[in-house]
Amino acid sequence: MGIMTKILILPGWSYSIEKWKHLEEELTEKRLSFEILKIPGLHTNITKPWTLEDYVQWLKKTIDQRENNDIILLGHSNGGRIALAFAVKYPTLYQKLILIDSAGIHHNEARIRLKRLFFKYLAKSGKKLTSSQRLKNLLYKIAREKDYKEANPILQVTMKNLINTDLGKDLEKITNPTLIIWGKLDKVTPLSDAKLIHSKIGRSKLLIISKAKHSPQFTHVQSVSEEINKFISQDN
């Protein structure tokens, strides 16, 4: 890859990018060019709920505004979901794809079904859910959705739109070189998701970090940065 190669980083569902600081330092030390994108709704305001397609079009516009054509997409968690959807739709607008504990695989386990029912009930009932704050907190805990609880109403609908999408059936359309980095102990997006993504993307490599959870780019910075550097340097 030429010196104009640039990594566009799509963070996961977080209102701050402060935790990315150490990975930024490692990437800078390796003289890699990168930019952490500000995700609409999380880092910039949105005035209505967004769908996954809205995020794909936002990313396309973001890339179109840059003169650099050697784009590498790096997505973590929900950022990975956006990157995957973009990669399916616009294969010629990026060179390589890096996924870190990516979201985007549809699940139907009991806990996930409960979460969907919970979101559906909230959407219908709104403030009628319950007048008891203690009961509200218990229901959020059961659904394991701290992010949903802390989100404003627009972001709550946006989150519901995103988790109801399933990219699994489209992954075989991704033909660009792809690096999949995953924490073995991840309980948010399980390791089975990584293996499924790896099996469906033909030109993919899977790296499992044994003692990492959902965010190895924060807990195993050096290992992640080294793998990214090797992947970018390879002439796939």
C-alpha positions in Angstrom: 0.0 0.0 0.0 1.2 3.5 -0.7 1.8 6.3 1.8 -1.6 7.7 1.1 -3.3 4.8 2.8 -5.6 6.0 5.5 -7.5 4.1 8.2 -11.0 5.4 9.0 -12.0 4.2 12.4 -15.6 3.7 13.3 -15.9 3.5 17.1 -18.6 1.4 18.8 -21.6 2.7 20.8 -19.9 5.1 23.1 -20.3 8.8 23.7 -16.5 9.4 24.1 -13.5 8.4 22.0 -11.1 9.0 24.9 -10.4 5.3 25.3 -8.9 5.2 21.8 -6.0 7.4 22.9 -3.5 4.5 23.5 -4.3 2.8 20.2 -3.9 6.2 18.5 -0.4 6.5 20.0 0.6 3.0 18.8 -0.7 3.7 15.3 1.1 7.0 15.2 4.3 5.4 16.4 4.0 2.9 13.5 3.5 5.9 11.1 0.1 4.8 10.1 -2.4 7.5 8.9 -5.8 7.3 10.6 -8.8 9.3 11.6 -11.4 8.5 14.2 -14.8 9.4 12.8 -17.4 11.1 14.8 -20.5 8.9 14.7 -23.8 10.8 14.2 -26.0 10.5 17.2 -23.1 9.7 19.5 -20.5 12.4 18.8 -22.6 14.7 16.7 -26.3 15.5 16.9 -29.1 14.0 14.8 -32.6 15.3 14.7 -34.4 12.1 13.8 -33.8 8.3 14.3 -31.3 6.8 11.9 -31.3 3.4 10.2 -28.3 1.4 9.2 -28.7 2.6 5.6 -28.5 6.2 6.9 -25.2 5.4 8.5 -24.0 3.7 5.3 -24.8 6.8 3.3 -23.2 9.0 5.9 -20.0 7.0 5.6 -20.1 7.1 1.8 -20.4 10.9 1.9 -17.6 11.0 4.4 -15.3 9.0 2.1 -16.4 10.9 -1.1 -15.3 14.1 0.6 -11.7 12.8 0.9 -9.2 12.9 -1.9 -7.5 9.7 -0.6 -8.7 6.6 -2.4 -6.7 4.0 -0.4 -9.2 3.7 2.4 -9.1 1.1 5.1 -12.2 0.8 7.3 -11.8 -0.2 10.9 -15.0 -0.8 12.8 -15.5 -1.9 16.5 -18.8 -3.3 17.7 -21.5 -1.1 16.3 -18.9 0.6 14.2 -18.2 -2.8 12.7 -21.8 -3.2 11.8 -21.7 0.0 9.9 -18.4 -1.0 8.2 -19.8 -4.4 7.2 -23.0 -2.9 5.7 -20.9 -0.3 3.8 -18.5 -3.0 2.5 -21.4 -5.1 1.2 -22.9 -2.1 -0.7 -19.7 -0.2 -1.9 -16.9 -2.7 -2.4 -14.9 -0.4 -4.7 -14.8 2.5 -2.2 -12.4 0.9 0.2 -9.3 -1.3 0.0 -9.3 -3.4 3.2 -11.6 -4.0 6.1 -10.7 -4.5 9.8 -13.4 -5.7 12.3 -12.9 -5.7 16.0 -15.6 -7.6 17.9 -18.1 -6.5 15.3 -21.9 -6.4 15.7 -24.2 -7.2 12.8 -25.0 -10.9 13.3 -28.6 -11.7 14.1 -29.3 -13.8 17.2 -32.4 -15.5 18.4 -31.3 -16.8 21.8 -33.7 -16.3 24.8 -31.9 -13.2 26.1 -31.9 -11.6 22.7 -35.6 -12.4 22.2 -36.2 -10.8 25.6 -34.3 -7.7 24.5 -36.4 -7.3 21.3 -39.6 -7.8 23.2 -38.4 -5.2 25.7 -37.6 -2.7 23.0 -41.0 -3.3 21.3 -42.8 -2.9 24.6 -41.0 0.4 25.3 -41.8 1.7 21.8 -45.5 1.1 22.4 -45.9 2.1 26.0 -43.3 4.9 26.4 -43.6 6.5 29.8 -46.4 4.1 30.7 -43.9 1.4 31.2 -44.0 1.9 35.0 -44.0 4.7 37.5 -41.5 2.9 39.6 -37.9 3.9 38.9 -36.6 0.8 40.7 -38.7 -1.4 38.5 -37.5 0.4 35.4 -33.9 -0.1 36.4 -34.6 -3.8 37.0 -36.1 -4.2 33.5 -33.2 -2.4 31.9 -30.9 -4.8 33.9 -32.8 -7.8 32.7 -32.5 -6.7 29.1 -28.8 -5.8 29.8 -29.2 -2.5 27.9 -27.4 0.2 29.9 -26.7 2.0 26.6 -30.4 2.0 25.8 -31.3 3.4 29.2 -28.8 6.2 28.9 -29.8 7.2 25.3 -32.1 10.0 24.4 -35.4 9.0 22.7 -34.0 9.5 19.2 -31.0 7.3 19.9 -33.2 4.7 21.5 -35.2 4.3 18.3 -31.9 4.4 16.3 -30.5 1.6 18.5 -33.6 -0.5 17.9 -33.3 0.0 14.2 -29.7 -1.1 14.2 -30.1 -4.3 16.3 -33.0 -5.5 14.2 -30.7 -5.7 11.1 -29.0 -8.9 10.1 -25.9 -8.8 7.9 -25.1 -12.5 8.1 -26.8 -13.3 4.8 -24.8 -10.7 2.9 -21.3 -11.3 4.2 -20.3 -13.5 1.2 -20.5 -10.4 -1.0 -17.5 -9.0 0.8 -14.4 -9.9 -1.3 -11.8 -7.4 -0.1 -9.1 -8.5 2.3 -10.5 -8.5 5.8 -8.9 -8.8 9.2 -11.1 -10.0 12.1 -9.8 -9.4 15.6 -11.8 -10.8 18.5 -11.7 -11.2 22.2 -12.2 -14.8 23.2 -14.0 -13.8 26.4 -16.4 -11.4 24.6 -19.9 -11.7 26.0 -21.4 -8.8 24.0 -20.6 -10.2 20.5 -19.7 -13.9 21.1 -16.8 -15.6 19.5 -19.2 -17.7 17.4 -20.0 -14.4 15.5 -16.3 -14.0 14.6 -16.2 -17.6 13.3 -19.3 -17.1 11.2 -18.0 -13.8 9.7 -14.7 -15.5 9.0 -16.4 -18.5 7.3 -18.4 -16.2 5.0 -15.8 -13.6 4.0 -13.5 -15.5 1.6 -10.4 -13.3 2.0 -10.5 -13.0 5.7 -8.1 -13.7 8.6 -9.3 -14.3 12.1 -7.2 -13.4 15.1 -8.5 -14.5 18.5 -7.0 -12.8 21.6 -7.4 -15.3 24.4 -7.7 -13.0 27.4 -9.5 -10.2 25.8 -13.2 -9.3 26.1 -15.3 -7.0 23.9 -12.6 -4.3 23.3 -9.2 -5.8 22.8 -8.1 -2.5 21.1 -8.2 -1.0 24.6 -6.9 -3.9 26.7 -4.4 -5.4 24.3 -3.3 -2.3 22.5 0.2 -3.5 21.3 -1.1 -6.9 19.9 -3.9 -5.2 18.1 -1.8 -2.4 16.6 0.9 -4.9 15.5 -1.7 -7.0 13.7 -3.2 -3.9 12.0 0.2 -2.8 10.9 1.1 -6.3 9.4 -2.3 -6.5 7.7 -1.9 -3.1 6.1 1.6 -3.8 5.0 0.6 -7.0 3.2 0.0 -6.8 -0.5 -3.2 -8.9 -0.5 
